[in-house]
Amino acid sequence: MKLRELHLTAFGPFTDRKLDFGSAGQNVVFVHGPNEAGKSSTLRAISDLRFGIPQLSRDNFVHEHRNMLLGGVLVDRNGKSYHIMRRKGRTNTLQYADGSPVTPDVEALITCGLSKEDYEAMFGLDHDRLRNGGEALLAGHGEIGAALFEASAGVRSIPSVLERLDQSARTYFMPGARAKNGRINEALRSYGEHHAELKTAQIKPAWWAERFKEHQAAAKRLSELEVRHEEANRRQLRLSELRGVAPLIRTQDEAGAMLSELDDVPLLAENAATERAAAQAGLAAACQNAQAAQDAVQRLSTQLKALAPDHAALDAAARIERLAASAESFESLRNTIADAADQVAEARRLLDERAGAIVPGVAAHAVLAMAPAPAARARIEEVLGDFKVAQQRLHQHLESALPLEDDEEQAADALPAPALVSALHAVRDEARRKEVLMKRKEQLPADIRQLERQVAADVAALGLADEMALIKVRALLDSEIDAARSEFDMADSELAALRKQLAQLKTEHAGAAARCEQLLAAGAVPTMTQVRAARGQRDGHWAQVREANAGGNPAPGALLDSFEADVRDADRLVDELARDTERATQLQGSQDELARLAQQLADIEHERAATGQRSAAAQERWNATLAARGLPQLAPKALREWQSRLAEAREQSANLQSLTDELDMARATERALVDDLCDAISAVGVAAPANGSLATLWSLVGEIQNDIERRQHALSTALGKRTEREQHQRRFKAQQKTLEEQLAGAAAAVSSGVYGALHLDPQAGVAAAGARLLEFGRLGEAKAELDSVSARELRAQQAFERLLGQGHELAQALGDTPAADLRHYVEQLKARLAQARRIDSERALKQQALEEAQERQREQESLALRHEAVLERLCRAADVDSPEALPAAEAQSQRKRQAQAEADRVRRDLATASSRPVDELRALLRDYDAERMNDEQNQVSAELATLEEGLRSARQAEETARRALEAVDSADTAAVARELMERDAAGVRLAIAPWMRSRLAHALLDEALKRFRERAQGPMLLAASRYFQQMTDGLFVRLVSDDAGAKPVLLAQRDNGGQVRVEGLSEGTRDQLYLALRLAALEIRRDAGYDLPVVLDDVLMTSDDGRAALALRAIADFAKDHQVIVFTHHAHLLGVAERSVPAPMLQVVSL
């Protein structure tokens, strides 16, 4: 999922900070800012949002761990958005924005099934890891499997890991005959030395020589039987081989005989028969189709000649169709001409009638000449309109005259002095400003009571006596609590570890005791400890005897008896130990282990007691510190929680005191406001109520102000009305005079310019002038109607005459006599044209069919020639004269092919069944038949059974003789050597497991590299080549694999074709190569469904602007389907990014 928004609600140095990572398509997010801007915290926030905030997060230096909170908007591949939050905690820390927990399937989409470490290794890259990656490529000498694996998994140098595993294995075992330094090598060498000492100590000449001879004879007998058994096995294998190859050789001989018989037969293609049959069938069909096509050509040619075309009608087709289309309107034109004539007569009558109404007895054209022109008419209408408007305005003005009113103005009551009114307003404004405080005063008692209950509850929950105890308690610093908690945790951890060791040692002690009891269950057996004790007692008594003899006095008899008894006991113990050396050695080891475990148990018990005392002393110091500070006796973790509650309680107590002070201040303010309001009310002549509340006084002041305002308004209204009435009368008279002057001017204009133009008496009046103007207008409309219908009549007559002319011209072109009836002639022409077109269409179809038949004839004749050529080729290949002989030749060729295939199969089966040459097998089979092979097979099987029985007896005899020889012993040297051999064997057993783990890990990692190289080499090198070419600006065009050495290595190919190993690249170019490999690996992971943003932290810090621009272009290419977040504190890289990355893909985030 892509990250579109990151909400740093409470994380690191940020509080309620929102970072916008762009919309769809803006997949390159460039995050920059100076040092200490919070870049590292933002980096950690990106992974913590997906995978959780660590329990010991470093980003709590502003916000406490419990208050840390992240949020963000994630978008999946389908464009669906997820608004999530991540809080600091242990369970259910990932939630949606509404507080509901995120479901496991959505969390799997968010993390893609990865852990935080895997995500940061695979999808994160900083400058140090980039530089280490380049150095790892150099250290691995470009080995391609390691390079691809490191780039894909984001791990450190794989060759160094393999080298460490190999070194670890070599510390345990060094292969080779001369190896000495490995632990297993040393143990084996020591085992050999002690084994030689054991053999030397066990030699007793006579008895040993007899045992030696017996062993030699048994070994010789065993060797002879093994040789005979091996020879019988070889004979049995040879017989089985011959029985298997005999049928194959017979089949080979039969196939060879058939091939010899068919040696002269040509070997045809496998599909020869099919090809021959297809050619013959195709030839027959082609001949038949060619004849049919020839018949069709002759038939179509005859039909084509019988159809005679009418070229004249076809050439005039367009003119005939246009005439036919126009002829449809022939009758309508006649009717239009007759109707137009009637309309012309009616229009002329109406014109004469309207002219007579204006000037009787005068012709219409003369009356029309008397009508005013359009410009004069417009001027007359304008003059008449002005007269009517002036007359109407004067009438309306006279009607709007108001009657004179003589209203009595009410004298206003006496008002208070303005200063007193202003003082009243000021006091009320002050009370209004304190309104919020007064409302708060009403709410404060309830809040104080609630807070008092809360503080009392907090004090009780803390176990304190009263509220004063909150102040007396001295809290410990977090560092002091952390130190005490660390000390207690360390003591608890040590005690837990000691208890675990004690339980493990007790289990081991019980196991060792059980092994001792198991060894002693088979009977008592002395150990080297008992032997040494017996020898020590013997040597002590012998020293006493020597001291007594040295003094000149014979030793006492009792002392001599004791010495002799000690000698016998010591010899007896040695003999018993020699008889059962292995069990004695095991018993000695178990007893030594019991003693060691007992000592370890005692040491651990002593250490546990000491640790308990240190823990008790630390607890006493802790309790004393708590008592001195007045704190309850709690553990550090519980005390931290108690102190957090104490801080909250103290904060609540401070809030309570603040509310109490606020209430006192509000009450004092209220009393001052009441006094001021009473004084202001009395000053304006109103009696203030005794002991009135602030609300009552506030209401009274409002009433007083309303009354004053009402009285002021009444006075202002009366004065305004009188002034307005006087001004209105002056304006009315002035406007009336103006309107009368305008009306007189309009009447003069009518008299001078209207009556003469309309041929009226000046006494006729304005109404008569308007009527005469209307009559002239109607006369003009009648004249326009007459002109319109006359023009329509003329157009219809002209169209009718053109239609007749077209008919005559077409008749002359076709050689016809002009027809009297145009419509009948048009119908004849239409029928003639249809017939001509039908014949022409039929001729075209016949001509097309004729051409197709001729083409088919040519194709079939050509196809027949090709089939004849195929048959001729097949006859040449089969060496026959005619196609009729081909089936027999094909049958012979098929027999030869089958015989050859059988011979090849037998040859392969013989190679599988036996490694001997065929001639050698034939020579061996020459002396055998089936019966003889069966008899010899039975004999060899019986001989093998007898030899196997003899081998079992011989091996048993050889083992018995060898054990008797090994049992020879002469003193306790053999027992010591045996014990040391057991110790060396135990050393080998102890070292073999870690050696095997190292070797197995080395082999598995090496095999994983090989498989990963085989699977990912192609696609990763292809993608990495593209990115590397972009980063080097085409200097290197691709990456290739060199498989010439023991392991494939990575080569960079220049644009001139030269190839460079990793060692030959500069440090910066190696960094570019590693970045290209990482981008290619991430591209493959993206295709596999890992849709997570890639985070690059200062990977360009050592690159100049040119290299940085090339790298950013490659990153933009990678980011077409993937989100890449680039962090840097270098400001100049922002300009490089804006120039290198397409603007629609780039989103810049400033910290």
N, C-alpha and C positions, 0 to 999 in steps of 0.2 A: 504494500500500500504506500502511496505517495503521501508526503507530509505537506499539507497546504497552509496550516496555521500552527504556531507554537505559542501556547499561553503560559508565560512564566509568572504564574499567580503569586507564588511565594517560593522562590528557588534562587539560591546563590545571592548575588547582589540585587536581583530584580524583584520588584513588587508590582503586580498587576501590569506586566509588560506583555504586549502582543506582537509577535513577529509574523508578518505576512510573507509566505514562501511562494506566492504567485498562484495564478490560475492555470487551467489546462493548457498545456503547450509550453509553459514557462518552466522547463525542466532543469535549467542551470540556475541554481540559487547561489549568489555571490554574497557571502556574509563577511563584512569587514568592519574594523574598528581599531582604535589605538590599544596599547597595552593597558591592562586593568579595566577594560571595558566589559568584561564578562564573557569573552569568547570561549574560554575553557568550560565555564559553567553551562553555556549554551550547547557546547558539544556533548557534555554529559547529560544534559536534559533531553537531547534527541533520543539517546538510547534508554535513559531511565523511563521516558514516557511509554516505550514499548515493553520494557522488560522489568521495570520496577525500580524504586529508589532504594539503594543499599541501606542496610541497617546502620552502618557507620558512615553515612554520606559526608563528604567534605564540604558540601554546599549549604551548611547550616550556620554560616557565620553571621547571617542577618536574621534569618527565621529559624526558630527552634525546630528540632526534628519532627515534633508532633504537628507543627503547623505547615510543614512543607507541602506544596501542592503544585501540580503541573496540569496542563490541559492541551488539547490540540484538535485539529480537524484532519482526518485521514480520508483518502479517496482510493477506492479499489479500481481494478482495471475496467469495470463496467461504468465508472463514473459515480458510484454511490458513495455518499459522504457519511462519515462516522465522527460524531462529536463526543470525545472521551475526556476523562479526567484520571489522573494518577496521584493518589495521596501516599504519604509515608505511613507504612504500617506493615503488618505481617500477613493478613488475610484480606481478601476482597478489596484490594487496593485499586483495581481498575474498574471504573464505572463510566456510564454514559453521563451526558451533561445534566440529565434530569435526576441523577442519583441512583438509577437502577444499575445492578451489576452487569458487566459485559459477559455474554455467554461464551462458553469454551470454544465454539466453532468460530466466532468472530475473533477471539483472542488468538486462535491458531492462524487466522488470516493476518492478524497484526504482526505476529512474530515469525510466521512461516515455519514454525516448529523448531526454531533455533534458540540457543541460549544466548545470553548477553555476550559471553566470551566468544562464541562462534560468530556472532554478528559483527563484533568489533574486529575480529581477525579477518573475516571474509570481505566485509563491506566498508571497512575503515582503513585509511592509509594516511599516516603523517610523514613528516620529512625524515625522521629518524628511521622509520621502517622502510621508507623508499630507499634511503642510502644503504641500509643494511641489506635490502633486497639486491641492490646492484653489487654490493660486496659479496653476497652469497653466490650470485652468478659467477663472479670472478673466482671465488674459492672452489666452486664446483667445476671450474674449467668449461663451463657451458654445457655440462651433461644435461641432455634435453629432458629426460624424465624428471630429474630433480627440479629443474627450472620450471616446468609446467606445473608440477605438484605444489611447489612452494607458492607460485603465483595464484593457483586456484584455491588453496586452503589458507593462504595468508600466514603460513608458519615460517619459522626461521630456517637456516641452512640445513637441508636434508643430508648433503654429504657429510657435514660435521656430525649429525645425529648417527649416521651409519658408522662413521669413524669411532665415535664414542662407544657404540654397541660392540664394535669389533675389539676395541681396547678392553672393554669390560670382559668380553669372552676370553681374551688372551691373558687376563690376570688369573683366570681359573685354569685354562688349558692352552698350551702352545702346541700346535700340531708339528710333526716332524720327529725324526729319530733323535736329534741332538737338542731338542727343546728341554729347558731345565727350570725356567722361572715360574711357570704356572703352578698354582696350588695343587692341581690334580697331578701334574708332572712330578712335583716333589713328593706327593703321597705315594705315587706309583713307584718312584725310584726307591723311596724308603721301604715300601712293601717288598720290593725285590731283594733289597739288602737283608731285611729281616727274614725273608723266606729262605735266603741262602744260609743265614745263621741257624735257622730252624733245621734245615737239612743237615748241616754240619753237626749240630748238637744231637741229632737223632741217630747218628751212625754207630752201630755196634758190629764189629768186623765179622764174626763168624755167622751169627744169626742174620745179620744184614746181607751178607754175601749169598746165603741160601735164599732169602726173600728176593734178592736182586735177580738171581738166576730164574726163579719162578716167574718173576715179572717179565724178564726178557723173553722166556719161552712163550708165555701167554701173549705178549705183544707181537712176537713173530708169527704165532699161529693166527692171531687176529688180522695181521697184515696180509698173510697169504690168502685167507678167506675173503678179505675185501677185494684183492686183486682178481680172484676167481669170480666173485660176485659182479665186479665191474665188467669183466669179459663176457659173462653170461648176459648181462644187461645190453651190452653192445650187440651181441648176436640177436637178441630178441628184437631190438630196435631195427636191425638190418632186415630181419624177416618181415617185420610189420611194414617197413618201407617198401620192400619188394612186392608184397601182397597188394599194396596200395597202387603201385605204379604199373603193374602188369596189365590191367585192363586199359589203362591210358595208352600204353605203348601199342597194344593191339589196335586200338581205335586209330592211333596215328598212322599205323601201317596201312590200314584200310583206306584212310583219307589220302595217303600218299599214292596208293595204287590208282585210285580214281582220278587224282590229279594228273598222273602219268598218262592214263587213258585219254583224258581230255586235254592234253597238252596243246594240240593244234587248234582247239576250239577258241575262237576269239571271245574275250570277256567283255560282254556288253554292259551298258549302264543298267542300274537296277530298275529304272523306270522305262526301259526300252520297249517292253510290251505295251505298256500304257501309252507311251508316245506314239507307237506304230498304230494302235487301234484308234487313237484320237485323230491321227493324220488321215487314215483311211476314211473314217466317218466324216471328217471335215471336208475331204476331197469330194466325196459323193454329194454331200449337202451343198457345197459351193457350186458344183456343176449344175445341179438341179435348180438352185436359186438364180444362177446366171441365165439359164434358158427361160425361166419365168420372167425375169426382168426384161429380156429381149422381146418376148411376146407383148409385154405391157408397153414397151416403147413403140412398137408398130401400131398397136391399137390406139394409143393416145395421139399419135401423129395424124392418123386418119380423122379422128374426132375434131382435132384442132383445125384442120383444113375446112371442115364443114361449117364452122362458125364464122360469118362475115361481120366485121365490126361497122358501126355507124359513126364515122369519125366526125362528121359535121355536127351531129347532135352532141357528141361528147365535148367537142371544142367549145360549143356555145352553152355548156351546162350551167356555168355561173350566171350568164345573162338570162337563161330560161328560169332559173330558180328565183332570181331577183324579180323578173316580170310576174311570176306566179305569186310571189309574196305580195307585190304591189296590187295585183288584180283582185286580191281579197277585199281591198278598200274601194273598189270601183263603184259599187252601189252606194256606199256611205258618202263618197264624194258628190254624187248626184243629189242625194238627199240634203247634204250640207249646203250646196249651191241654192237649192229651192228655199230652204229655211232662212238663209242669209238674205235673200231678196225680200222676203216678208218682213224681216226685222228692220231692214233699211227703210221700207215704206212707213212702218210704225214709228221709227225714230224721227223721220222728217215731219210727220204729222204733229208729234209732241213738241218739236222745236217751234213750229209755226204757232201752235196754241200758246206757248209760254211767251213768245215775242209779242203776240197780240195783247196779252194781259198787261204788258209793260207800256207799249205805245200802240194803240189800236190803229189798224189800217196801214201799218208800216211793215215792210218785208223783214223776214227774220234776220237776214244778213245785215240789214241796216241797223236793226236794234242791237245786234251783237257788236257792231262798230261803236254804238253809244255806250256800251258797258265800260266801266273804268278798268284800266290796266291792273295787273296784279299788284304792282307797287302802290298805285293810287288807292286800290281797294284796301291794302294793308294799312295805309295811312288813315283812311276814313275809319276803319275799324278801331284803330288806336285812339283817334280823337273821340269817337263815341264812347269807347271804354273809359277814357279819362273822365268824361263828363259824368257818366254813371257812378264811377268810384267817388268823385268829389261830392256828388249829391248824397250818396249813401253814408259817407263819413260824417257829413254835417248832420244828417238825421240821427245817426247813432250818438253823436256827441250831445245833441240837445236832449235825447232821451236819458242819457246817463247823468244828468244834473241831479245832485242830492238836495233833499229839502234841508233848509236851515234848521239846526237844533240849538236850543239854548239850555244845555245841561248845566245843572248846578254842580260846581266843583266842591267836593267834600273837603273840608279843612281837616288836615291830619291832626291827631292828638299830639300832644307834646311828646317828643322823643327824648331818651336819655342822652347825656353828653357823649360825643364820639369817643372820648378817652376812656369813659367807663365801659362803653360797648367793646372797645378794643381790648381792655383788660379782661372782660368776660370771655372774649374769644380766645385770648392767650391761655387763660386757665383751662378752658375746655380742650384746647389743642394739647396742652401738657398732659391732661388726663387721658386724651386719646392715645398719646405716645406711650403712656404707661399701661395701656389696656392689656397688652400681652403679658406684662408682668403681673397684673391683677388676676388674669385667668390662670397664670402659672401658680399664684398664691393659693387659689382654690384647689389645685391639683396636688400641691406639695404635701399637705398632711397625709393624704393616702399613700403617696410615694414614700414618705418618711416611715410610716407605720410598716409598710411592706419591707423596706430596707432594714428596719429594726428587727423584724422577724427573721430576715435572711441572715443578718449578722449574728443574732442569737443562735440560729441553727448552725452557722459555721463555727462559732465558738464551741458549741456543744459537740459538734462532729470532730473538732480538733482535740477535744478532751481538756480544754482550758477552763479556768474558774470563771472568768468574766472577760469583758471587753478590754480591760486594762492589761490583761495578760498578753493580749496580741502585741502590745507595744514592748513589754518587758522581754519577750522571747528574742534571743539572738540567733539568727539562722546561720547555718554553715554555708561556706562557699561550695559551688559545684565541684571545684578542683579538690577540696577536702573530702567531699563525699565520694568522688571518683577514686581518690587515692585509697580510702578505706574499703570501698567496694572491690577495687583491684586486689588489695591485700587479702580480703576475705575470699574472693574468688580464687586467688592463687592457692590459698591454704586448702580450700575445698577441692580444687583440682588435684593438688598434691595428695590429699587424703583419698580421693576417688581413684587416682592412679595407683596409690599404694594398696588400696583394697583390691583393685583389679589384679595387681601383681601377686598379692597374697593369695587370692583365690586361685590364680593360675599355678602358683608354686605348690599350693596344697594339692591341686589336681595332679601335677607332675609328681609330687612326693607320693601320693597314693598309687599312681601308676608304677613308680619305681619299686615301692614296697610290694605291689602285686607281682611284679616281675621277679623280685627276689623269692617270694613265696612259691612262685611257679617253678623256679629253678631248683629250690630246695625240696620241692615235692617229689622229685625223682631220686632223692637221697642226698645226704650231706656230702659236700665236696669242698675241699680247702681252697682258699684264695691266696694270692700273693701276699696279702696283708697278714694272714695267719702264718704263712711261711716265714715272712720277715720277722714276725713276733717270736716264733719258735726259734729261729736262728739267733735273734737278739738275746733270748733267755739262755740259749746254749752258749753263746759267746760270753755272756756275763758269768756263768758258772765256770767256764774254762779260764777266764781271767782270775777268778778267785782261786782255782786250783794252782795256776801258775804263781800267784802271789804266795800261796802257802808253801809250795815247793821252793820258791826263791828264798824264803826265810829259813830254810834248812829243816823244816818240820814237814813230815808227810801230811798230805791233805786228809781231812777227816773222811771216813768211809761214807758217811751220809752225803757229803758233798760230791764224792765221786759217783755215788749211786744216782744222785740228782743229775749230774752231768751226763752220765750214760743214758738216763731216761730222756733227757733233752735231746741228745743226739738221735735216739731212736724216733722220738716224736717228729723231729725235723725231717729225717729221712722218710718217714712214713707219709708225712704231708706232701713232700716233694713227689713221691711215687704216686700218691693218689691224684695229685694235680696233673701229673704227666698222663695218667690214664684217661682223664676227662678234661683235657686242656681247654677245649672250646667252652664247655659249660662253666669251668672255673673262671675263665676270662670274662664271660658274660656276667657271672655272679659278682666278680670283683668290680666290673664296671657299674653294675646296679648299686652295689654298696657304696662305691665312691660317689655316685650320683645322689644317693640318699643323704650322705654326709654333706655334700655340697648344698643340696636343697634345704637341709635342716639349718645350715649356717645362714643361707639366704633368708629363710623364714625368720630367723632370729634377728638378722640385720634389719629386715623390713619392719618387723614389730617394733624394734627400737626406734627406727626412723619415723614410724607412724606416731609413736608416743611423743617424740620430740616435736613433730608437726602439730599434734594436738595441743601441746603446751604452748607453742607459738600462736596457734589460733586462739586459745583461751586468753593469752596475754593481750593479743590484739583486740579481743572482744572487751576485756576489762578497760583498756585505754579508750576504746570507742564509747563505752558506757559512761566513763568518767567525763569525757568531752561533752556528751549529751547532757549529763547532769549539770555541768558547769554552765552550759548555755541555756538551761531551762527547757531542753527539748525532750520529747518522749523517748523511751527506750525502744527504738525501732532499728531494723536493718537499714543499710545505706539506701537500697532501692526504695524501700517503703518510706524512708525519711525524705528522699527526694520528692516523692509524691505528696507527702505531708507538708513539706515546705512550699510546694506549688499551691496547695490548698490554703496554706497560711498567707501566701502573697495575695491570693484572691480574696481571702477574708479581710486582710488589711486594706485592700483596695475598696472593698465594700464599706468598711468602717470609715475610710476617708470620704467616700461618696456620701455616706450618711451625715457626716459633719458638714460637708459642703451644702447639702440640701437644707439642713437646719439653719445655717447662716443665711442661705438664700431666702428662707421663710421669714426670718427676723427682718431682713432688709425690706422685703415686700410689705410687711405690716407697717414699718416705719414710713415707707413711701405712701401707703394708703392714708395714714393719719395726716400727713402733710397735705395731700391732695384735698381731703375733706375740709381742712381749715381754709385753704385757698379758695375753694368753691363757695364756702359760706360767706367769706368776705366779699367776693365778687358779686354774689346775689344781693346782698344787703346794699351794695353801692348803687345798683340800678333801681332801687326803690321797691324791692320785693322782699318780704319777710322770709328768712331761711328757716326751715323746720328744725326744732330742737332735737339733738341726737340723731340727725338724719344720716343714713348710710351713704356710702359713695355712689351706689347705684341710684338712690333716690335723688341725691343732689345732681347727679349727671342728667337724669331725666328732667328735673326742674330747669336746669340751665338750657336744655334743648328747647323746652316750651317757651322760655323767655326769649331766646334767640329767634324762634319762629314768629313770635308775636311782633318783635321789633322789625323783622324783615317784612312781615305782612303790612305793617303800617307804612314802612318806607316805600314799598311797592305801590300802595294805593295812592300816595302823594305823587309819585313819579308818573303814574298812569294818567291822573287828572290833568296835570300840566302838559303832558304829551298830546292828549286829545285836542285841547284848545289850539295849540300851535299848529297841529296838523290840519285842522279845519280851516284856518285862515290861509294857509299856504295852498290848499286845494282850491279855494274860491279864486285866488289870483291866477292859478294855472288854467282853470276852466275858461275864464273870460279871454285870456290870451289865445288859447287854442281855438275857440269859437271864431274869433276874428280871422285867424289864419285860414280856417276851412271855408269861410264865406268868400274870402279873396280867391281861393283856389277854384271854387264853383263858378265865380264870375269869369275867370280866365278860360275855363273849359267851355262855357256857353259861347264866348266870343269866337273860340277856335271852331266850333260847330257851324256858326253862322257864316264864317268866312271861307271854309274849305270843304263843306260837306254838301249843302243844298244845291250849289251850282253843279258839282261833279255828278250828282245823282239826278239832275234835271227835275228838281222839286222847288215848289214855292217856299221862300224862307219862313213863311208862317205855318208850314206843315208840321213842324215840330220834330223833336229827336226820335220819337217812336216811328214816324213815317219814314224817316231816313233809314232806320234799321230795317223796316219792311222792304223798302225799295232795294236795299243792298242784298237782302235775302233772295228777291226775285231775280236779280242779275246773276246770283250764284246758281240758282236752279236752271236758268237759261244756259249757262256755260256747261252744266252737267248734261243737258239734253244734246248740245252740240258735240260733246265728247263721246256720248253713246252712239250718235249717228256716224261719226268717224270710225269707231271701233267695229261696228257691224259691217260697214262698207269694206274695210280692210279684210275682214274675215271672208266675205263673199269673193273678193278678188283672189285671195290665196287658194281657195277651193277650186276656182275656175282654172287657175294656172296648173295646179296639181293634176286635174283631170286631163288637160291638154297634153302634159308631159307623159302621162301613162299611155295615151293613144299613140304618141310619137314613138315610144319604146316598142310597142307592138309592131308598127310598120317597119322600123329598122330591123328587128329580129326576123321578120318574114322575108325581107330582101336578102339578109345574110344566109338564110337557109334555102333560098330559092323558091319560097312559097308565095302564093298570091295573097295580098293583104286581105284579111278577113273583115267582114262587116261586123261580126259579133266578136269583140275582143275576148270575152270570157270563154266562149266556145273554143276559140283558137288556142288560148292558154291551156285548156284541158287536153287538147290534142298534143301540144308540145310536151306536156308533163308525161303523157303516156309514151311518146316516142323516146324521151330521155330515159325513162325507166327501162324500156326494152333495150336500148343501147348499153346501159350500165349492166344489165343482167348478162348480155352477151359478152361484154368485156370482162366481167367478173368470172364467168364460166371459162373464158379463154385463159385468164390468168391461172385459175386452178388447174386447168388441163396442162398449161405450160409448166407449172411447178411440178405436177405429177410426172410429166415427161422427163424433166431434168432429174428428179429423184430416181426414176426408173433407170435412166442412163447411168447415174452415179452408182446405183446398186449393181448394175451389170458390170461396171468396171471393178467395183470392190470384190464381187464374187469371183471374177476372173483372176484378179490378183491373189485372192485367198487360195484359189485352186492351185495357182503356181507355187505358193509357199508350201502347201501340203505336199505337192509333188516333190519339192526340194527336200522336205523332211524325209519322205519315204526313200528318196534316192540316197540321202546321207545314211539312213539306217541300213540300206542294202550294202553300201560300201563298208560300213563298220562290221556287218555280219558276213561279208564276203559271199553274197548271194546275188543272183541275177535279177530277181523280181521280188516284189513285196509278198507274193504268195509263199515264198520259201522262208520268210522271216519267222513265223511261229516255231518251226523246228529249230532254227538257230537260237532263238531265245530260250527254248527249253534246255538245250545243251549248255548254254551260258549260265543258266540258273543252277544246273547240277554242278558245274565247275565252281561257282561262287559258294555254294553250300559246302562242297568238299574243302575249299580253302578256309572257310570259317570254322569248320570242325577241326582242321589241322591247327589253326591258331588257338582255338580253345584248349585243345589237348596240350599244346606247348605251354600255355599259361598254367594249366593244372599240374603239369609235370614240374614246372619251376616252383610251384607252391608246395607240392608233395615231397620233393627231394631236391637237395642241393647238388647231387652228383650229376655229371654229364650224361646225356642219353646213351652214348656209346658204352659207358661204364655200366649203366643199368642193364643194357641189353646183354653185355658180357656176363653179368651176375645172374640174369634170368635164364641164360642159355643152359645152365646145369640144373635148373629147377623146373619141376612141374607142380601142379596144385597139390597132389598127394604127398609129394616129398616135403613141400613147405609145411603142410599140416603136421606131418610126423615130426619134423625138426622143431616146429613151434611147441608141440607137446613136450618134447624132450627138454627144451630150454626152460619151459615153465616149471617142469618137475625139478630140474637142476636148481633153479632159482629158489624154489621153496625149500629144498634141502640146504642150500647155502645160507639162506636167511635164518633158519633154525640154528645152524652152526655158528653164524655170526652172533646171535643173541647169547649163546653159551660162551663163545670166546670173549665177548665184551665183558660178560659177568666175571669170567675168570681173570681177565686183565685188571678189572677194577678191584677185585678182591686182593690180587697180588700187589697192586699199587697201594692200596690202603694199608696192607700189612707192612709194606716197605716204609710208608710215611709214618707209621705208628712207632717206629724205632726212636728211642730217646735215651739219653744217658744222664741228664741232670736237669735242674730247673732252668737252665739256659733256654731249652726248648719252650718251656712255659712262658718265659719272658718274651722270647721272640714271637710266640703265638699271640701274646697279649698286644705286643707292639704292632703285629700284622693286623689285628682286629682294629686297633686305633687308626692305622693308616687306611684300612678299608672304610672305617667310619668317616674319615676325612674326605675320601673320594665321594662317598655317598652325600655328604653335606655340600660339597662343592659342585657336584654334578648338576643339581637343580638350577642354581643361578647361571651356570655356564649354558645349560640348555635353554633357559629363558632368554639370555642375551643372544645366543645363536638363532633361536626361533624368531625373536623380534627382528633381528637383522634380516633373516630370510623373508619374513612376512612383509617388512617395509620395502625390501628390494623387489619382491614380487608385486606389491601394490604399485610401486613406481612403474614397473614394466607394463602392468595392465592399464594403468592410467595413461601412460604414454601411447599405448596401442589404441586406446579408446578416444583420447582427446587431442592427440598430436595434430591430426588433420585440421579439424575446425578451429582449434586454438591458434595454430600457426597462421591460418588464413586470416582470421580476424586480427591477430596481433600484427601481422604484416601491414595491414591497412592503417592501423593506428601508428605504428612505428614510422611508416612512410610519411604520414602527415606530420608527426612530431619532428622529423629530420628534414622536412621540406623537400622530400624526394631524393635526398642524398643516399638513403638506403631504400630500395624498392620492395624488398621482401625478406622474410626469414625462412631459412631452409634447414634441413636436417642432414648431417654428415654421418652416414652409417658405416664408414670405412673402418673405424676403430672398434675396440672391445665394447664400448657403449656409444650410442648415438650422441652427438654434440650439436649445439645450436650455432648456426652461422648466419651473419647478416650480409646480404648481397647488395653491393653498391649499384648505382645507376649505370656504371660502365661494365657491369658483369663480374667485377672482382668480389671475392668473398672474404669476410673478416671474422676471426674467432672472437669470443667474448674478451679474451685477454688483450686483444688489439684495439678495443674501444676505449674512448676516454671515460672519465668518471661520470661526467654529465650525460654522455650517450648511454652508458650502462643504466643510469637512473631512468632515462627515457625508455629503454628496452624493458626494464622491469615494470614501469607504469603501463606500457603497451600490453605486456603479458597479463597484468592484473585486470585491465579493461576487457581483454578477450575472455579471460576466465569468468568475469562477472557477466559478460554477454551470454555465455553458455548457461550460467546459473539462472539468468533471467528467463531464457527460453525454457528452462526446467521448472519454472513456476515460482522462483524466489523474487517476489516483487517488493524489494526493500530499497530505500534510498542509499546511495553511495556517498560517504562522507570523506572529503579530502581536506586535511589540515596542514596548511603551509607547505604543500608539496612543491610550490614554485618559489620558495624563499631564496634559493641560490641560483635561480635561472635569470638570465638577462631578459629584457623585454621581448627580444626576438624569439627566444626559446619558449618563454611563457606564452606568447601569442600562438605559436604552433601547438603547444600542449593544450591550450584552451580550445582551439579549433577541433582537435581530436576529441576532447571531452564533450564538446557540443555535438559532434557526430555520434558519440556513444549515447548521449542524452536524448536522442530523438524519441526513444521508447522507454527511457529510464530517468529517474530523478537523481541529479548529482548536486550535492551541497558542498561548496568550496569555501573554506575558512582562510582568512589571512588578516594580518595586521599591517601589511604594506599598502599604503594608500595608492601608490602609483600603479598597482596591479588592477585597480578599478578601471582606469582609463584603457589599459590593455584589454581587459575583458569586454568593455563596451565596444571596442573596435574589432574584436576577434569573434565574438559570439553574436549571432543574429539577434536583433532587438526583440522579436516575438518570443525568443526562447529564454531571455535573460531576465531574472528578477534580482534586484539589488536590495540587500538588507543591511542597514547601518545600525551598529550597536552604540 
